[in-house]
Amino acid sequence: MSASIASDKDGLIRLEGELDFTTGVSLRAELEQAVRAQSGDVTLDFAGVTHTNSVGLSLILVAARSQAEGAGRLRLQNVPTGLQSIARVCELEDWLATLTV
């Protein structure tokens, strides 16, 4: 299993691969650093994610906390249906919807 994060200077951060308990630990610090390196809005793109569980939701929460420390807004795109279902169970569906473009 592998996962990676790629970011550009326009605030787009692409998550790719399998987001699970094995990959999530290493991605957390990398995601925090990528979000803090941006100067404005940040968009997390899940188009390259092949599998996720609650770790995907925890990474969104990490990004939201990191973004709150800076300027701009956090946005999400291509959020997997399974991740939306997990957000519903955790009663975070409405919050997730406010971030999704």
C-alpha positions in Angstrom: 0.0 0.0 0.0 1.2 3.4 -0.8 0.0 7.0 -0.8 1.5 10.3 -1.6 0.8 14.1 -1.6 1.7 16.4 -4.3 1.2 20.2 -4.1 1.7 23.2 -6.3 2.1 26.9 -5.6 -1.5 27.6 -6.5 -2.8 25.9 -3.4 -3.8 22.6 -4.9 -2.8 19.5 -2.9 -3.4 16.2 -4.6 -3.8 13.1 -2.4 -3.1 9.9 -4.2 -3.2 6.1 -3.5 -4.6 4.3 -0.5 -5.4 6.4 2.6 -5.5 4.0 5.5 -4.0 3.4 8.9 -0.7 2.3 7.4 -0.2 5.3 5.1 -2.0 7.9 7.2 0.7 8.3 9.8 3.3 9.3 7.3 0.9 11.5 5.3 -0.2 13.5 8.3 3.0 15.5 8.8 3.5 15.9 5.1 0.0 17.3 4.7 0.4 19.7 7.6 3.6 21.0 6.0 2.0 21.3 2.5 -1.0 23.2 3.9 1.2 25.6 5.9 3.4 26.3 2.9 0.5 27.8 1.0 -0.3 31.5 1.4 -4.0 31.5 0.5 -6.8 29.1 -0.2 -5.9 25.4 -0.2 -7.8 22.8 -2.2 -7.4 19.1 -1.4 -8.1 17.0 -4.4 -9.0 13.3 -3.8 -9.2 12.3 -7.5 -6.1 10.1 -7.2 -7.3 8.3 -4.1 -8.0 4.6 -4.8 -9.1 3.6 -1.3 -9.9 5.5 2.0 -11.4 4.9 5.4 -11.7 7.2 8.4 -8.1 8.1 7.9 -9.2 10.2 4.9 -11.5 12.2 7.2 -8.8 12.6 9.8 -6.5 14.0 7.1 -9.2 16.6 6.2 -9.4 17.6 9.9 -5.6 17.9 10.0 -5.7 20.1 6.9 -8.5 22.2 8.3 -6.6 22.8 11.6 -3.4 23.7 9.7 -5.3 26.0 7.3 -7.0 27.8 10.3 -3.6 28.9 11.4 -2.9 30.7 8.2 -4.9 32.8 5.7 -7.4 31.5 3.2 -10.0 28.7 3.1 -9.8 25.0 2.8 -11.7 23.5 -0.1 -12.2 19.9 -1.1 -12.8 18.3 -4.6 -13.4 14.8 -5.8 -14.3 13.6 -2.4 -14.9 9.8 -2.5 -18.5 8.6 -1.8 -17.2 6.3 0.9 -15.6 9.3 2.7 -18.8 11.2 2.6 -20.6 8.2 4.2 -18.0 8.2 7.0 -18.6 11.9 7.5 -22.3 11.2 7.8 -21.7 8.6 10.5 -19.5 11.0 12.4 -22.1 13.8 12.0 -19.6 15.8 9.9 -21.5 15.6 6.7 -22.8 19.2 6.7 -19.3 20.5 7.6 -17.8 18.5 4.8 -20.4 19.8 2.3 -19.4 23.4 3.1 -15.8 22.7 2.1 -16.6 20.7 -1.1 -16.5 22.6 -4.4 
